């Protein structure tokens, strides 16, 4: 299911567009130490939990007591040092000579200062400010960003930091409890709790990319939480809070997070080489519908708007020519298939290309001036500045 009209979560402090995020939590059995007690492992630390036994360890309510009241505060205490507040400042170009600040959250990945956050949180060309749980502030360097997944990595000059413990988002189940820690409205060190409402959601980012496999939650979220952790009951990060679906610019019970398995792969590439190597066709396009040209024989596809001269499609595919609505306008090629896969919109093209490696050959089926053609294109590497 695809959601349209998403608000990216995470900016506050004067930004015109509100931004929101998501928090989730998943329950896992607690490792037992034997007898009527247990040890809960939170963020790598062993913590004693009373009242649990082999028979009741998978229950929330034990002897009339909701064990989450004991577990969640300990998760908060153990995880808080791994969560940061990120403040990014941009120059105000309006008549008011004051800077605009955005606020988001981040997740510490390594003890020497690598931090995971959302790409849309890092809006400033200057170094963002990172505030730790203990109030210490650092100026961060941008290591790299990936607009396609809305992930960015920054680094601060600090040591002996406490990395977050990353979980396995493939084990998430609908209906389990969800926890999030972040900095909504600059109310730092805020925890919220909800449930995982659905899995495998898709949503569009402000950059026009579609993020797939997102986690949906009903946890209450607010501006300033973007980039913060979504946790399970073991204190493991299972998602990166990113966006909400809203028709009012206010939270309406549908929040979305990027699974940590996906985010971690992107983060590793950025830390190693500063970017994510991706296959590239070298075109820009938009969704084609019959409304654009009722004389075209196909009803859906991906319209090629332009072809990058540096790209592998140059000289093979054609983009639009002239000005739309004018007599000299010529519609670009309409891609209707790649490697036998039906193409209904531009996101289908993007996903088909991303499923290949750099250097792979693909067969592109397209419509040009009423005739169908098939061409072979060798995928190149996406340029660093895109």
Secondary structure, 3 states (H helix, E strand, C coil): CEECCEEECCCCCCCCCCCCCCCECCCCCCCEEECCEEEEEECCEEEEEECCCCCCCCCCEECCEECHHHHHHHHHHHHHHHEEEEEEEECCCCCCCCCEEEEEEEEECCCCCEEEEEHHHCCCCCCCEEECCCCCEEEEEEEEEECCCCEEEEEECCCCCCCCCECCHHHCCCCCEEEEEECHHHCCCEEEEEEEEEEEEEEECCCCCEEEEEEEECCCCCCCCCCCEEECCCCCEEEEEEEEECCCCCCCCCEEEEEHHHHHHHHHHHHHHCCCCCEECCEEEEEEECCCCCCCCCCEEEEEEEECCCCCCECCECCCECCCCCCCCECCCEEEEECCEECCCHHHHHHHHHCCCCCCEEEEEEEECCEEEEEEEECEECCCCC
